[in-house]
Amino acid sequence: MDFVRIIIAIILPPLGVFLQVGIGKHFWINILLTILGYIPGIVHAVWVIAKKGPTTA
């Protein structure tokens, strides 16, 4: 599932972060980074997904 989130994060970084952590601090940081530059948004999204690990369903 993390692989799918990473692919989504490359296409649309805020969506990847939202799927991982929901609407919170990291989501808003990612929105800001994506607006300032697409690449920083991607890097942050992949970092959040990799750091948090898989969520329990």
C-alpha positions in Angstrom: 0.0 0.0 0.0 2.9 2.4 0.6 4.0 1.9 -3.0 0.6 3.2 -4.2 0.8 6.2 -1.8 4.3 7.0 -3.1 3.1 6.9 -6.7 0.1 9.2 -5.7 2.6 11.5 -3.8 4.6 11.9 -7.0 1.5 12.8 -9.0 -0.2 14.9 -6.4 1.8 15.3 -3.2 -0.9 16.7 -0.9 -3.2 13.7 -1.7 -0.4 11.2 -0.8 0.1 13.0 2.6 -3.6 13.1 3.2 -4.0 9.4 2.6 -1.2 8.7 5.1 -1.9 11.1 7.9 -5.2 12.9 7.2 -5.7 16.6 7.5 -3.1 17.9 10.0 0.2 19.7 10.3 2.0 17.7 7.7 -0.9 18.1 5.2 -0.8 21.9 5.4 3.0 22.0 5.3 2.8 19.9 2.1 0.3 22.2 0.6 2.6 25.1 1.2 5.7 23.3 -0.1 3.8 22.2 -3.2 2.7 25.8 -3.9 6.2 27.0 -3.5 7.7 24.3 -5.6 6.5 21.0 -6.9 9.7 19.1 -6.1 9.8 20.1 -2.4 6.2 18.9 -2.1 7.1 15.6 -3.5 10.1 15.2 -1.3 8.1 16.1 1.8 5.3 13.7 0.8 7.6 10.7 0.3 9.4 11.5 3.6 6.1 11.6 5.5 5.0 8.3 3.9 8.3 6.6 4.5 8.6 7.9 8.1 5.1 7.0 9.2 5.2 3.5 7.8 2.1 1.5 7.0 -1.1 2.5 8.8 -3.2 -0.2 10.4 -6.6 -0.8 8.8 
